[in-house]
């Protein structure tokens, strides 16, 4: 059984390619793009059990994308 989520006309669903995780993005506000994907790929060599602080990245996408490759202990978003 698949759960359906109603989205507004100005929203889209993007697949994060992370264990089936998807994010709803409002097209009238900040939407992450390829720069966030590239930055998360650049930062993927975070040591295991590290604490990560996500500052000023809009919707927290970089921390979510880092989950694909890293095994950090905690990600705080500010």
C-alpha positions in Angstrom: 0.0 0.0 0.0 1.4 3.4 -1.0 0.6 6.6 1.0 -0.5 9.5 -1.1 0.4 13.0 -0.1 -1.6 15.9 -1.6 0.6 18.6 -3.0 -0.3 22.1 -4.1 -0.1 23.4 -7.7 3.1 25.2 -7.0 4.8 22.2 -5.5 6.8 19.3 -6.9 8.0 16.0 -5.4 11.8 15.2 -5.9 13.3 11.8 -5.3 16.4 12.1 -3.1 17.7 8.7 -4.3 18.1 7.8 -0.6 16.1 4.7 0.5 13.0 6.0 -1.2 13.1 9.3 0.6 11.4 12.2 -1.3 11.0 15.9 -0.6 8.2 18.3 -1.5 9.6 21.6 -2.9 7.6 24.7 -3.3 8.5 26.2 -6.6 7.8 29.7 -5.4 10.4 29.4 -2.6 14.0 28.1 -2.5 14.4 24.8 -4.2 17.6 22.9 -4.0 19.5 22.3 -7.2 22.7 20.7 -8.6 24.9 22.9 -6.5 23.6 21.3 -3.3 24.1 17.8 -4.8 27.7 18.7 -5.8 28.5 20.3 -2.4 27.2 17.2 -0.5 29.3 15.0 -2.8 32.4 17.1 -2.0 31.7 16.8 1.7 31.0 13.1 1.8 34.2 12.1 3.5 33.0 13.1 6.9 34.5 10.8 9.6 32.1 8.3 11.3 30.4 9.5 14.4 31.1 13.2 13.6 28.7 16.0 14.5 27.6 18.1 11.5 26.1 21.6 11.6 24.0 22.7 8.6 24.0 26.5 8.4 22.1 28.6 6.0 21.4 26.0 3.4 17.7 26.8 3.0 15.7 23.6 3.4 18.4 21.4 4.9 18.9 19.4 1.8 22.7 19.1 2.2 22.4 17.3 5.5 19.8 14.9 3.9 22.0 14.2 0.9 25.0 13.6 3.2 23.0 10.7 4.7 23.6 8.7 1.5 27.3 8.4 2.0 28.2 9.3 5.6 27.7 7.8 9.0 27.7 10.9 11.1 26.2 10.8 14.5 24.1 14.0 14.5 23.2 16.7 12.1 21.9 20.0 13.5 20.2 22.5 11.2 20.1 26.2 11.9 
